[in-house]
Amino acid sequence: MMSVILSLSLFGLNLQMVEQNAAPDKAYQHSLAGNYLYHVDYTREGRGETPISGFSLFDREHHPVAELSSPGIEMVFVSDAGWFAGALNQGGKVELTFFDRSGQVRARAETDQPANYAFSRAGNYLYVSNDRGVQAFDAQGRVRARMGPGAEFLPSADDRLLATVNRDRLDVFRFGTGAPVATFRLGTVLLRNLAFSPSGRYLAVAERSAVSLYSLKSPARIWRTEFGSAVSLLALCVSDNGRVFCGGEIGRARAEHGQAGFLSALEDGRELDRQAIGYIDDHETINAVTLSGARAEHGQARVEVKTTSRRLVFEVER
């Protein structure tokens, strides 16, 4: 592991990169909160366009948990709650298979094509979005809630809220409710990322080159900040005190000395600090920005930036 200290301070906020590590082995994927690792082998023979020939599940210490051979699925989704689900597109429908932690089949269900899928960090439900709306399946394959449709959607970390986006319309639902508790209009249809604050008080939205912060307690847009046409935003997170951290890129043709990426901290619509992220090669990009730290509401937190090749950790202090 290589550790470095870099800092840049604007308007009294200090953003420091304190760790820089190589990305985990690309042969393994991980569940959203990192409780499980898994490896998938594909084959050209079997049911579906990309049949899975083998699936291996490991806990966070890399101990084997389950192993399946030719499970009859072509997509797999792993929950941090200790179960996983497989999907197979078949005859205009999607066949869903629900497995327990050891790989035993718990249930089977069916939904419509085409479909998009997501887990929250809690991992209580597999969310499936299609023309039926967003369906929340539990570990036994039962539909526990149906919410409005969304071409793009995001469950909150604790499964209490769900945000859906259809072109420039943003709806927020409480779990299991058919009508949205808040509806907003975005500035464009170029959505890049959504993020709930840990308590669900705020929702941050990244469009191509603009960031917006919405209050969900008294539904309203609080502020919107434009970065300019040379900036392309990629991922973001938001704290319970309304501070937004977003990762993006500056037009690569204009980037100097490889400083093509950045992490920005915003508060009250104003950029307080920005840290440059030098890319290692032309293929590197920012995949995720996440927040951690029990004292984040007091101005102290850690922000993790994951790129295609590295994991960078920043400390935030006033």
Secondary structure, DSSP 8 states (H G I E B T S, - for coil): -B---EEEEETTEEEEEEEEEE---TT-EE-TTSSEEEEEEE-SSSSSSS-EEEEEEEETT--EEEEEES-S-SEEEE-TTSEEEEEEEETTEEEEEEEETTS-EEEEEEEESS-EEEE-SS---EEEEETTEEEEE-TTS-EEEEE---SEEEE-TTSSEEEEEETTEEEEEETT-SS-SEEEE-S-S-EEEEEE-TTSSEEEEEESSEEEEEETTTTEEEEEEE--TTEEEEEEEE-TTS-EEEEEEE-TTT--TT--EEEEEEETTEEEEEEEE--SSTT--EEEEEEE-TTGGGT-EEEEEEESSEEEEEEEE-
